[in-house]
């Protein structure tokens, strides 16, 4: 069973939060606020925060900027993961992924099912890796952001989490770029 090994030191990571919305301002960004509060309460640092419109190219461009930034270890986006025509966050994430973390969507769906029942099928949350940076796309509701953080990301972004976690793999995420 999973657990936190208190004998190990916590390793904070630098997390950027991206809100995807045609209408939200920072003052109205409850989902972004939820993520910022949770990641800082956990001991991580907010590396950057932005809001971009529901435009595939704009989302992918912002992801690429943060992937190239050595001061960003993880990007969490919120919004644009639904089924409507303007929901293009998942496609933008997949435009930049080197590898998709398919099980993230599965586990998020399981967590969501416990909270909202079969309505969970309407989410297209996703996770992946590019340029040694973890990328996660969450739905735009504060509840979904809480669920993803509290039930998945809080643990996987904690080096002390056992039996394994995302942080212990970070030094090897871009090893293919170092090979000759």
C-alpha positions in Angstrom: 0.0 0.0 0.0 1.2 3.5 -0.6 2.6 5.6 2.2 4.9 8.5 3.0 8.3 7.5 4.3 9.0 10.2 7.0 12.6 9.1 7.2 13.3 10.8 3.9 13.6 14.5 3.3 10.8 16.3 1.3 12.1 17.6 -2.0 10.1 20.7 -3.2 9.5 21.1 -6.9 8.8 24.2 -9.0 5.2 24.1 -10.4 3.7 26.4 -13.0 -0.1 26.7 -13.1 -1.9 27.4 -16.4 -5.5 28.3 -16.5 -7.2 27.8 -19.9 -10.2 30.1 -20.3 -11.8 32.5 -22.7 -13.5 34.4 -19.9 -11.6 34.1 -16.6 -9.3 36.7 -15.1 -6.9 36.1 -12.3 -9.4 37.6 -9.9 -12.0 35.0 -10.9 -9.6 32.0 -11.3 -10.8 29.8 -8.4 -9.3 26.6 -10.0 -5.9 28.2 -10.4 -6.2 29.6 -6.8 -7.0 26.1 -5.6 -4.0 24.6 -7.2 -1.6 27.4 -6.0 -2.9 27.0 -2.4 -2.5 23.2 -2.4 0.9 23.1 -4.0 2.3 25.8 -1.7 0.7 24.2 1.4 2.5 21.0 0.4 5.8 22.8 0.4 6.4 23.2 -3.4 7.0 26.5 -5.0 4.9 28.3 -7.6 7.3 28.8 -10.5 4.8 30.7 -12.8 1.2 31.3 -13.4 -0.7 32.4 -16.5 -4.1 32.4 -18.1 -4.4 31.7 -21.8 -7.5 31.5 -24.1 -8.9 28.2 -25.3 -6.7 28.2 -28.4 -4.6 25.1 -29.1 -1.6 27.0 -30.4 -1.5 29.4 -27.5 -1.8 26.6 -25.0 1.0 24.5 -26.6 3.2 27.6 -27.0 2.9 28.4 -23.2 3.6 24.7 -22.4 6.7 24.9 -24.6 7.9 28.1 -22.9 7.7 26.4 -19.5 9.2 23.1 -20.7 12.2 25.1 -21.9 12.5 26.9 -18.6 14.9 25.1 -16.2 13.0 26.8 -13.3 9.9 24.8 -14.0 9.7 21.1 -13.1 5.9 20.5 -13.4 3.1 22.3 -15.3 -0.5 21.8 -14.2 -3.2 23.3 -16.4 -6.8 23.6 -15.5 -9.7 24.0 -18.0 -10.4 23.0 -21.6 -10.5 19.3 -21.0 -14.2 18.7 -21.7 -16.1 17.7 -24.9 -17.1 21.0 -26.4 -15.6 22.5 -29.5 -13.6 25.1 -27.6 -12.1 22.4 -25.3 -8.6 21.9 -26.9 -6.3 21.7 -23.9 -5.8 17.9 -24.2 -4.9 18.2 -27.9 -2.4 21.0 -27.0 -0.8 18.9 -24.3 -0.5 16.0 -26.7 1.1 18.3 -29.3 4.0 18.7 -26.9 4.2 15.3 -25.0 7.2 13.1 -25.6 5.4 10.4 -23.5 1.9 10.3 -22.3 1.2 9.0 -18.8 -2.0 7.1 -19.7 -2.6 5.8 -16.2 -3.1 9.4 -14.9 -6.3 9.7 -16.8 -7.5 6.3 -15.6 -6.7 7.1 -12.0 -8.3 10.5 -12.3 -11.4 8.9 -13.6 -11.5 6.4 -10.7 -11.1 9.3 -8.2 -13.8 11.3 -10.0 -16.2 8.4 -10.1 -16.1 8.3 -6.3 -17.1 12.0 -6.2 -19.4 12.6 -9.2 -20.4 9.1 -10.4 -20.7 8.5 -14.1 -20.4 12.2 -14.9 -16.6 11.4 -14.7 -16.8 10.1 -18.3 -17.0 13.7 -19.5 -13.5 14.6 -18.4 -10.4 14.1 -20.6 -7.8 14.8 -17.9 -4.3 13.8 -19.1 -0.7 13.7 -18.1 2.6 13.4 -19.9 6.3 14.3 -20.0 8.2 16.6 -22.4 11.8 17.9 -22.0 12.1 16.5 -18.5 9.0 18.4 -17.4 5.8 16.8 -16.1 2.6 18.1 -17.6 -0.9 17.5 -16.3 -4.2 18.8 -17.7 -7.1 19.0 -15.3 -10.7 20.0 -15.7 -11.6 23.6 -14.9 -13.6 23.1 -11.8 -12.1 23.8 -8.3 -13.5 20.4 -7.2 -11.7 18.5 -9.9 -8.5 20.4 -9.1 -8.9 19.5 -5.5 -9.5 15.8 -6.3 -6.6 15.6 -8.7 -4.2 17.2 -6.2 -5.5 15.6 -3.0 -5.8 12.1 -4.4 -3.0 11.8 -7.0 -0.6 14.7 -7.5 0.1 15.4 -3.8 1.5 11.9 -3.5 3.2 11.5 -6.8 4.9 14.8 -6.5 6.3 13.9 -3.0 9.7 12.2 -3.1 8.9 10.4 0.2 5.8 8.6 -1.3 6.3 4.8 -1.5 6.5 2.5 -3.3 7.4 5.0 -6.0 6.7 8.6 -7.2 7.3 11.0 -10.1 10.0 12.9 -8.4 12.5 10.1 -8.1 12.4 9.7 -11.8 13.0 13.3 -12.7 16.7 13.1 -13.2 16.1 10.4 -15.9 13.2 12.0 -17.8 15.5 13.6 -20.4 18.2 11.0 -20.4 17.4 10.2 -24.1 18.5 13.8 -24.9 21.9 13.2 -23.3 22.7 10.0 -25.2 25.3 10.1 -28.0 
